[in-house]
């Protein structure tokens, strides 16, 4: 250490108060103490989890060997404040200061590297081209996909402490509404907020939101089995809440039991039950069905990412046929498997009475040819009045889609059909489009790619120029087609132009998306086809805008259509609006802007799911490795 710096330090530490640098030294000391406390339990920088963020100002912290004597002296003073020595020694504190500063600087560099890697991965996930080309046309024999469905894991959470819920639960118990002053606790603990975009008034507690339309929102708040009983008890005396949003709270079989007991006393209290990601197993689901079928009020039930399993098919059939006003049922990623879906739809096809169900979600359930054939039987049946069926991320392949097409040929009720990332290629596209030609009600068709393809172990669709005329003819003939999505596809500009010739003349299309996954070639023929595609694409955009203005008003911009109306071409507004959550939307917004990473996978050593499932039911052994290949 330069003797001049040591001398300067000795001058600045002669009194009890260190004045050199003024408040600056104390500010740096406070910052360093905060940052060091975050990582104090980790011996090495590589051991610090990515969830811990180090303030990047650390890189500007003064160093003892700084060329500027004032900065070097400031480093010495900070060291003395951080590690005071009774004897006034300076060497020990400055050595420890530099050691800790090096650790923090390494962490900042590491987190920058992680951020770059995360952003790169995010861009790769948004750009399917290289992965699609690597996969090519899906071969189910050489590259089999399980017919059991994707694992129904909730997103990782840690149980919250009961005291964090207490104010909200007490507010509910006292009959509290969306008006904070409806209870003393609400007036004291809640803040008034407005739901983004829709501007619905609401009040928010530390954990829990109540909206003016009767929604209770606890999505991702980690209620767990230890808090669910108190929640359901608080609702017994509350007649304001009619939409119950408890997504990703891993309440397990014990939580399902608490809800069952509530339903026994109040079968008609709720319109909406949003229970996605709660580790509800088959037996627990069966007991819920016993009570839901007694309700005349429930219209929509959401069970995404619960491990119902194939044996739940009979209970699902009971739920669909026995719940008088059930319009929407979400069974996404519930491990029904091809076997369970087959049994369910074979029973529905034989059911000779009309039912209320209009929208069913079956994404990522492992549906193959057998399940698709059973769905086709129901779609072709006299009693089928389905509006929407969502079956993306299933290993249907061409044989499955061809089997499905047999039912679509007869069906006249469907308005929405999604088949994104089902391993579909030209051999399946032709029978699909032929079956849907002249369909009187089809509004939405998605035959593109799913953002969750890799996470769910699905296979991309591979649609080439061979399918161009079939899709062209569908656009020309489908009387109400408003939404057609091919995403990135294996068509060239030549094939896309063939489809665009129909799009530019469509009086109904409002949304069309398709782009080639192939890089632009430079030969004259390729350049000419690219120019033709560009010209037709511009005409198509003009046509879409004109159609939008005719439907939504002359002042409607295409951006406002995308923000406000497009969503309801894909989803039923009546029921889907009931499950909008400020908590889910906040996280999704932060993730889109790169300000938050959504944790998808549980650590192998995490025992949380075992505890949840073991609380009342069998042990949950589901795990998913973090290492995913494209």
DABEL-V913260 format. One record per pair of residues at least 4 apart in sequence whose ideal C-beta (glycine too) atoms are under 6 Angstrom apart, sorted by the first residue. I is the first residue (numbers start at 1). J is the second residue. D is the distance in Angstrom with one decimal. If there is no record, write none. Layout:
i=I j=J d=D
i=I j=J d=D
This chain:
i=1 j=5 d=5.9
i=1 j=6 d=5.8
i=5 j=72 d=4.9
i=8 j=73 d=4.6
i=9 j=13 d=6.0
i=9 j=76 d=4.1
i=9 j=90 d=5.0
i=12 j=18 d=5.9
i=12 j=20 d=4.1
i=12 j=77 d=5.8
i=13 j=80 d=5.8
i=13 j=88 d=5.8
i=18 j=77 d=5.3
i=20 j=73 d=5.9
i=20 j=77 d=5.4
i=21 j=25 d=4.2
i=21 j=74 d=4.6
i=21 j=77 d=5.9
i=23 j=27 d=5.8
i=25 j=77 d=4.7
i=25 j=78 d=5.4
i=28 j=78 d=5.0
i=29 j=78 d=5.4
i=29 j=81 d=4.3
i=29 j=82 d=5.7
i=32 j=36 d=5.9
i=35 j=54 d=5.6
i=35 j=55 d=5.9
i=35 j=104 d=5.6
i=36 j=40 d=6.0
i=36 j=100 d=5.8
i=38 j=52 d=5.4
i=39 j=48 d=5.3
i=42 j=47 d=4.3
i=42 j=48 d=4.8
i=45 j=103 d=6.0
i=45 j=106 d=4.5
i=45 j=107 d=5.1
i=45 j=110 d=5.9
i=48 j=52 d=5.4
i=48 j=107 d=5.9
i=50 j=114 d=5.7
i=54 j=104 d=5.9
i=54 j=107 d=4.7
i=54 j=108 d=5.1
i=56 j=108 d=5.4
i=58 j=104 d=4.6
i=58 j=108 d=5.5
i=59 j=108 d=5.8
i=61 j=101 d=5.7
i=62 j=66 d=5.9
i=62 j=71 d=4.3
i=62 j=74 d=4.4
i=62 j=75 d=4.0
i=63 j=75 d=5.6
i=64 j=72 d=5.6
i=64 j=75 d=4.7
i=64 j=94 d=5.3
i=66 j=71 d=3.9
i=66 j=72 d=4.5
i=76 j=94 d=5.8
i=79 j=93 d=4.0
i=79 j=94 d=4.4
i=79 j=97 d=3.6
i=80 j=93 d=5.4
i=82 j=97 d=6.0
i=83 j=93 d=3.9
i=83 j=96 d=5.2
i=85 j=89 d=4.2
i=90 j=94 d=6.0
i=128 j=132 d=5.1
i=128 j=449 d=5.1
i=128 j=488 d=4.9
i=129 j=488 d=5.7
i=129 j=517 d=4.2
i=131 j=630 d=4.7
i=132 j=460 d=4.7
i=132 j=517 d=5.2
i=135 j=460 d=5.5
i=137 j=425 d=4.7
i=137 j=462 d=4.4
i=138 j=423 d=3.7
i=138 j=459 d=4.3
i=139 j=143 d=5.5
i=140 j=144 d=5.9
i=140 j=397 d=5.0
i=145 j=395 d=3.8
i=147 j=337 d=5.8
i=147 j=338 d=4.0
i=147 j=366 d=4.6
i=147 j=368 d=4.9
i=148 j=337 d=4.6
i=148 j=366 d=5.0
i=149 j=335 d=4.7
i=149 j=337 d=5.2
i=149 j=365 d=4.5
i=149 j=366 d=3.3
i=150 j=333 d=5.2
i=150 j=364 d=4.3
i=150 j=456 d=4.4
i=151 j=622 d=5.1
i=151 j=624 d=5.5
i=152 j=305 d=4.8
i=152 j=306 d=5.8
i=152 j=307 d=4.5
i=152 j=333 d=5.2
i=152 j=334 d=5.6
i=152 j=335 d=5.1
i=153 j=622 d=5.8
i=153 j=624 d=6.0
i=154 j=248 d=5.1
i=154 j=250 d=5.3
i=154 j=277 d=3.4
i=154 j=305 d=5.6
i=155 j=248 d=5.3
i=156 j=599 d=4.8
i=156 j=602 d=5.1
i=157 j=222 d=4.3
i=159 j=222 d=5.3
i=159 j=224 d=3.9
i=159 j=226 d=6.0
i=160 j=164 d=5.0
i=160 j=222 d=4.4
i=162 j=227 d=5.7
i=164 j=206 d=5.4
i=164 j=207 d=5.0
i=165 j=169 d=5.3
i=165 j=207 d=5.2
i=165 j=227 d=5.5
i=167 j=185 d=5.3
i=167 j=189 d=4.1
i=167 j=205 d=5.3
i=168 j=205 d=4.0
i=168 j=208 d=3.4
i=169 j=230 d=5.5
i=169 j=234 d=4.2
i=170 j=185 d=5.2
i=171 j=176 d=3.7
i=171 j=183 d=5.0
i=171 j=185 d=4.8
i=171 j=186 d=4.9
i=172 j=176 d=5.7
i=172 j=234 d=4.1
i=172 j=235 d=6.0
i=172 j=238 d=4.8
i=173 j=234 d=4.1
i=173 j=237 d=5.7
i=174 j=183 d=4.5
i=175 j=237 d=6.0
i=175 j=238 d=5.6
i=176 j=182 d=4.9
i=176 j=183 d=4.3
i=176 j=186 d=5.2
i=177 j=182 d=4.6
i=177 j=240 d=4.4
i=178 j=202 d=6.0
i=178 j=203 d=5.8
i=178 j=210 d=4.9
i=178 j=211 d=5.9
i=178 j=212 d=4.3
i=180 j=186 d=4.2
i=180 j=187 d=5.5
i=180 j=190 d=4.4
i=180 j=203 d=4.7
i=181 j=187 d=4.8
i=182 j=186 d=5.7
i=185 j=189 d=5.4
i=186 j=190 d=4.7
i=189 j=205 d=5.6
i=190 j=203 d=4.2
i=190 j=205 d=5.2
i=191 j=204 d=5.5
i=192 j=203 d=5.7
i=193 j=202 d=5.2
i=193 j=204 d=5.0
i=194 j=199 d=5.3
i=195 j=200 d=4.0
i=195 j=202 d=5.9
i=195 j=582 d=6.0
i=200 j=211 d=5.3
i=200 j=212 d=5.9
i=201 j=212 d=4.7
i=202 j=209 d=5.3
i=202 j=211 d=4.3
i=203 j=210 d=5.6
i=204 j=209 d=4.7
i=207 j=221 d=4.8
i=208 j=218 d=5.6
i=209 j=217 d=4.1
i=209 j=582 d=5.6
i=211 j=215 d=4.1
i=214 j=241 d=5.9
i=214 j=242 d=4.0
i=214 j=243 d=5.4
i=215 j=243 d=4.3
i=215 j=245 d=6.0
i=216 j=241 d=4.6
i=216 j=244 d=5.6
i=217 j=245 d=4.7
i=217 j=581 d=5.1
i=218 j=223 d=5.9
i=218 j=246 d=5.4
i=219 j=245 d=5.4
i=219 j=247 d=4.1
i=219 j=581 d=4.1
i=219 j=583 d=4.6
i=219 j=584 d=5.1
i=220 j=248 d=4.9
i=220 j=583 d=5.0
i=223 j=227 d=4.6
i=223 j=228 d=5.5
i=223 j=249 d=4.1
i=224 j=250 d=5.9
i=225 j=251 d=5.6
i=225 j=252 d=5.0
i=225 j=254 d=4.2
i=225 j=255 d=5.4
i=225 j=615 d=4.7
i=228 j=251 d=4.6
i=228 j=255 d=4.1
i=228 j=258 d=4.8
i=229 j=258 d=5.0
i=232 j=258 d=4.7
i=232 j=262 d=4.5
i=242 j=270 d=5.9
i=242 j=271 d=4.7
i=243 j=271 d=5.9
i=243 j=272 d=3.9
i=243 j=578 d=4.9
i=244 j=270 d=5.1
i=244 j=273 d=5.4
i=245 j=274 d=4.5
i=245 j=581 d=5.5
i=246 j=275 d=5.8
i=247 j=274 d=5.5
i=247 j=276 d=4.3
i=247 j=277 d=5.7
i=248 j=277 d=3.7
i=249 j=278 d=5.8
i=250 j=278 d=6.0
i=250 j=279 d=5.1
i=250 j=612 d=5.0
i=251 j=255 d=2.3
i=251 j=278 d=4.9
i=252 j=279 d=4.5
i=252 j=612 d=3.8
i=252 j=613 d=5.6
i=252 j=615 d=5.2
i=253 j=281 d=5.9
i=253 j=284 d=4.4
i=253 j=616 d=4.0
i=253 j=617 d=3.5
i=254 j=615 d=4.3
i=254 j=616 d=4.3
i=256 j=280 d=4.8
i=256 j=284 d=3.7
i=256 j=288 d=5.9
i=260 j=287 d=5.0
i=260 j=288 d=5.6
i=260 j=291 d=5.7
i=262 j=266 d=6.0
i=263 j=267 d=5.5
i=263 j=291 d=3.6
i=264 j=291 d=5.9
i=267 j=294 d=4.7
i=267 j=295 d=4.4
i=268 j=295 d=5.6
i=268 j=296 d=6.0
i=268 j=297 d=4.0
i=271 j=297 d=5.7
i=271 j=299 d=5.4
i=272 j=300 d=5.3
i=272 j=578 d=4.5
i=273 j=301 d=4.9
i=274 j=302 d=4.4
i=274 j=579 d=4.7
i=275 j=303 d=5.9
i=276 j=302 d=5.4
i=276 j=304 d=3.9
i=276 j=305 d=5.5
i=277 j=305 d=4.4
i=278 j=306 d=5.9
i=279 j=612 d=4.9
i=279 j=613 d=5.7
i=280 j=284 d=5.0
i=280 j=285 d=5.6
i=280 j=306 d=4.3
i=281 j=307 d=5.5
i=281 j=617 d=5.4
i=282 j=308 d=5.4
i=282 j=309 d=4.8
i=282 j=311 d=5.4
i=282 j=312 d=4.5
i=285 j=308 d=5.3
i=285 j=312 d=5.6
i=285 j=315 d=5.9
i=286 j=315 d=4.6
i=288 j=292 d=5.9
i=289 j=315 d=4.7
i=289 j=318 d=5.4
i=289 j=319 d=4.7
i=292 j=298 d=5.9
i=292 j=323 d=5.4
i=293 j=322 d=3.7
i=293 j=323 d=5.2
i=296 j=324 d=5.1
i=299 j=325 d=5.3
i=299 j=327 d=5.0
i=300 j=328 d=3.8
i=300 j=575 d=4.2
i=301 j=329 d=5.6
i=302 j=330 d=4.0
i=303 j=330 d=5.7
i=303 j=331 d=6.0
i=303 j=334 d=5.9
i=304 j=330 d=5.1
i=304 j=332 d=4.2
i=304 j=333 d=5.8
i=305 j=333 d=5.0
i=306 j=334 d=5.6
i=307 j=335 d=5.4
i=308 j=312 d=3.8
i=308 j=334 d=4.3
i=309 j=335 d=5.2
i=310 j=336 d=5.7
i=310 j=337 d=4.6
i=310 j=339 d=4.6
i=310 j=340 d=3.3
i=312 j=316 d=5.7
i=313 j=340 d=4.4
i=313 j=343 d=4.1
i=313 j=344 d=4.3
i=316 j=344 d=5.4
i=317 j=344 d=5.7
i=317 j=347 d=4.8
i=318 j=322 d=5.1
i=319 j=323 d=5.6
i=320 j=357 d=5.3
i=321 j=351 d=5.8
i=321 j=355 d=5.6
i=325 j=356 d=5.3
i=326 j=356 d=5.4
i=326 j=357 d=5.9
i=327 j=356 d=5.7
i=327 j=358 d=4.8
i=328 j=359 d=4.4
i=328 j=575 d=4.3
i=329 j=360 d=5.3
i=330 j=361 d=4.3
i=331 j=361 d=5.9
i=331 j=362 d=5.7
i=332 j=361 d=4.7
i=332 j=363 d=4.4
i=333 j=364 d=4.3
i=336 j=340 d=3.5
i=336 j=341 d=5.2
i=336 j=365 d=4.6
i=337 j=366 d=4.4
i=338 j=366 d=5.3
i=338 j=367 d=5.7
i=338 j=368 d=4.5
i=338 j=370 d=5.4
i=338 j=371 d=4.4
i=341 j=365 d=5.9
i=341 j=367 d=5.2
i=341 j=371 d=3.8
i=342 j=370 d=5.0
i=342 j=371 d=4.8
i=342 j=374 d=4.4
i=345 j=374 d=3.8
i=345 j=375 d=4.9
i=345 j=378 d=4.7
i=346 j=374 d=4.9
i=348 j=378 d=4.6
i=349 j=377 d=3.9
i=349 j=378 d=4.4
i=349 j=381 d=5.0
i=354 j=383 d=4.8
i=358 j=387 d=4.4
i=359 j=387 d=5.8
i=359 j=388 d=4.2
i=359 j=572 d=5.3
i=360 j=389 d=5.6
i=361 j=390 d=4.7
i=362 j=391 d=4.9
i=363 j=390 d=5.4
i=363 j=392 d=4.9
i=363 j=393 d=5.1
i=364 j=393 d=4.2
i=364 j=456 d=4.8
i=367 j=371 d=3.9
i=367 j=391 d=6.0
i=367 j=394 d=4.0
i=368 j=395 d=5.5
i=368 j=400 d=5.6
i=369 j=399 d=4.5
i=369 j=400 d=4.6
i=369 j=403 d=5.4
i=372 j=396 d=5.6
i=372 j=400 d=3.9
i=372 j=403 d=4.4
i=372 j=404 d=4.4
i=373 j=403 d=4.2
i=376 j=403 d=5.7
i=376 j=404 d=5.2
i=376 j=406 d=4.9
i=376 j=407 d=2.9
i=378 j=384 d=5.5
i=379 j=384 d=5.6
i=379 j=407 d=3.5
i=379 j=411 d=4.2
i=380 j=407 d=4.3
i=380 j=410 d=4.0
i=385 j=413 d=5.0
i=386 j=413 d=5.7
i=387 j=415 d=4.8
i=388 j=416 d=3.8
i=390 j=418 d=4.7
i=392 j=418 d=4.8
i=392 j=420 d=4.0
i=392 j=421 d=5.8
i=392 j=450 d=5.2
i=393 j=421 d=5.2
i=393 j=450 d=5.3
i=393 j=456 d=4.7
i=393 j=458 d=4.2
i=394 j=422 d=5.4
i=395 j=423 d=5.9
i=396 j=400 d=3.0
i=396 j=401 d=5.2
i=396 j=422 d=4.1
i=397 j=423 d=4.4
i=398 j=402 d=6.0
i=398 j=425 d=6.0
i=398 j=427 d=4.2
i=398 j=428 d=3.6
i=401 j=424 d=5.3
i=401 j=428 d=3.7
i=401 j=432 d=5.4
i=402 j=428 d=5.6
i=402 j=431 d=4.9
i=405 j=431 d=4.3
i=405 j=432 d=5.0
i=405 j=435 d=4.0
i=407 j=411 d=5.8
i=408 j=435 d=4.2
i=408 j=436 d=5.9
i=409 j=435 d=4.2
i=412 j=440 d=5.5
i=415 j=441 d=5.2
i=415 j=443 d=4.5
i=416 j=444 d=4.2
i=417 j=445 d=5.5
i=418 j=446 d=4.1
i=419 j=447 d=5.2
i=420 j=446 d=5.0
i=420 j=448 d=5.2
i=420 j=449 d=5.9
i=420 j=450 d=4.3
i=421 j=449 d=5.4
i=421 j=450 d=4.0
i=421 j=453 d=4.4
i=421 j=458 d=4.3
i=421 j=460 d=5.8
i=423 j=459 d=3.8
i=424 j=428 d=4.7
i=424 j=461 d=4.4
i=425 j=462 d=4.4
i=426 j=464 d=5.7
i=426 j=466 d=4.2
i=426 j=467 d=4.8
i=428 j=432 d=5.9
i=429 j=433 d=6.0
i=429 j=463 d=5.9
i=429 j=467 d=4.1
i=429 j=470 d=5.7
i=430 j=470 d=4.8
i=433 j=470 d=4.1
i=433 j=471 d=5.9
i=433 j=474 d=4.3
i=436 j=442 d=5.9
i=436 j=474 d=5.7
i=437 j=474 d=5.9
i=437 j=477 d=4.4
i=438 j=477 d=4.9
i=439 j=478 d=5.4
i=440 j=479 d=5.8
i=441 j=480 d=6.0
i=442 j=478 d=5.3
i=442 j=481 d=5.9
i=443 j=480 d=5.3
i=443 j=482 d=4.9
i=444 j=483 d=4.1
i=444 j=569 d=5.3
i=444 j=570 d=5.8
i=445 j=484 d=5.5
i=446 j=485 d=4.5
i=448 j=485 d=4.4
i=448 j=486 d=5.0
i=448 j=487 d=2.9
i=449 j=460 d=5.5
i=449 j=487 d=4.2
i=452 j=456 d=4.9
i=453 j=458 d=4.7
i=453 j=460 d=6.0
i=454 j=628 d=5.9
i=462 j=490 d=5.2
i=463 j=467 d=5.0
i=463 j=489 d=4.5
i=463 j=490 d=5.9
i=464 j=490 d=4.7
i=464 j=491 d=5.9
i=465 j=491 d=5.5
i=465 j=492 d=5.7
i=465 j=494 d=6.0
i=465 j=495 d=3.4
i=467 j=471 d=5.7
i=468 j=495 d=3.9
i=468 j=498 d=3.9
i=468 j=499 d=5.7
i=471 j=499 d=5.0
i=472 j=498 d=5.4
i=472 j=499 d=5.2
i=472 j=502 d=4.5
i=474 j=478 d=5.6
i=475 j=502 d=3.8
i=475 j=506 d=5.7
i=476 j=502 d=5.0
i=480 j=508 d=5.8
i=481 j=508 d=5.6
i=482 j=508 d=5.4
i=482 j=509 d=6.0
i=482 j=510 d=4.6
i=482 j=569 d=5.6
i=483 j=511 d=4.6
i=483 j=569 d=4.3
i=484 j=512 d=5.3
i=485 j=513 d=5.0
i=486 j=514 d=3.7
i=488 j=515 d=5.4
i=488 j=517 d=4.7
i=489 j=514 d=5.9
i=490 j=517 d=5.8
i=491 j=495 d=3.6
i=491 j=496 d=5.1
i=491 j=516 d=5.8
i=492 j=516 d=5.9
i=493 j=529 d=4.4
i=493 j=530 d=5.1
i=493 j=533 d=4.0
i=494 j=529 d=4.9
i=496 j=514 d=5.8
i=496 j=533 d=5.6
i=497 j=532 d=5.3
i=497 j=533 d=4.9
i=497 j=536 d=5.4
i=500 j=536 d=3.9
i=500 j=540 d=5.3
i=503 j=509 d=5.9
i=503 j=512 d=5.2
i=503 j=540 d=4.5
i=504 j=539 d=4.5
i=504 j=540 d=5.1
i=504 j=543 d=5.1
i=510 j=547 d=5.4
i=510 j=548 d=5.4
i=511 j=566 d=5.7
i=521 j=526 d=3.6
i=533 j=537 d=6.0
i=545 j=558 d=5.1
i=548 j=552 d=5.8
i=548 j=556 d=5.7
i=548 j=561 d=4.7
i=549 j=554 d=5.2
i=549 j=556 d=5.5
i=552 j=556 d=4.2
i=552 j=565 d=6.0
i=556 j=560 d=5.6
i=556 j=561 d=5.8
i=560 j=564 d=5.6
i=561 j=565 d=4.9
i=562 j=566 d=5.1
i=568 j=573 d=4.5
i=571 j=576 d=4.3
i=572 j=576 d=5.7
i=573 j=577 d=5.7
i=590 j=595 d=4.4
i=590 j=596 d=3.6
i=591 j=596 d=5.1
i=591 j=598 d=5.0
i=601 j=624 d=5.6
i=601 j=626 d=4.9
i=602 j=606 d=4.8
i=607 j=611 d=5.9
i=609 j=620 d=4.5
i=610 j=614 d=5.6
i=610 j=619 d=5.4
i=610 j=620 d=5.9
i=613 j=617 d=5.6
i=613 j=619 d=5.6
i=613 j=620 d=3.4
i=614 j=619 d=5.1
